């Protein structure tokens, strides 16, 4: 039986400091976006309608599903089922890859229409916010991939799974940011 003291936060404390800093940056970005939107409401409303809400919604479902898969991976390692943990991490990576593919399709359409960061203020925010998030998805996938490799090498067990929790915590932050970003940029009028 395991008599360790329960931890306040899952994973490593360093990742939580990093997550806090990341959320602070995104939060500031969201506040500036909201202020600029209020000052330019007609322009923002007009160009918001040019975004592909269907792809945005599909990406939301992909990231929520990937977070569920990561929860399953953490549960699996906590009950010492390393194979299931690895399986769920790869499932999360697959849905993360699906997000990147759909977002790339959306970017391709946007850039093909001649839209870039200097087109107007709305597109500057749209592209900046979503590209910044896109890079975080890539980083999160790299972290999850490293966790999967370590799990395959036997580094994690029911007694030692901080690394899995650390990777999961970062991935959930990536998902949380999208859950805020999607309605803020694509839907709220």
C-alpha positions, 0 to 999 in steps of 0.5 A, a space after each residue: 500500500 502506498 502511504 505517500 502524502 497526496 500532492 497538491 498538484 499532479 506532475 512536477 512543480 516546474 511545469 505548473 510554473 511554466 503553465 502559469 506563465 503561459 496562461 499569463 501570456 495568453 490571458 494578456 493576449 486575450 485582454 488586448 484582443 477584447 479591448 481592440 475588438 470593443 474599439 473596432 466591433 464592426 470590423 471584427 464582426 465582419 471579418 469573424 464571419 470569414 473564419 471557418 467555424 466548422 473547422 474550428 469546432 472540429 478542432 475543439 472536439 479533437 482537443 477535448 477528445 485528446 484531453 480525455 485520452 490523456 486522462 485515460 493515460 494517467 489513470 492507466 499508469 496509476 493502476 500500473 497498466 503501462 501498455 494502456 498508458 502508452 496506447 492512450 498517449 498515442 491516441 492523444 497524439 493522433 488527435 493532436 495531429 488531427 488538430 494540426 492538420 485541420 488548422 493547417 488546412 484553415 491556414 492554407 485557405 487563409 493565406 491563399 486568400 491573400 490574408 496575412 498578419 498585416 491585412 487588418 487588425 482582426 486577422 493580425 489577432 486571429 493569426 497571432 493567437 492561433 499560430 501561437 497556440 499552434 506552436 503550443 500544440 506542437 510543443 505539447 505533442 513533443 512532450 507527450 511523445 517523450 512521455 510515451 517513449 519513456 513509458 515504453 522504456 519502463 520509466 513509469 509505474 503506479 509508484 513513479 508516474 510524475 512524468 506522465 502527470 507532468 505531460 498531461 498537465 501541459 496538454 490540458 493547458 493547451 486544450 484549455 487555451 483553445 477552449 477559450 480562444 475558439 469562442 473568443 475569436 470564432 463565435 462571440 459577437 
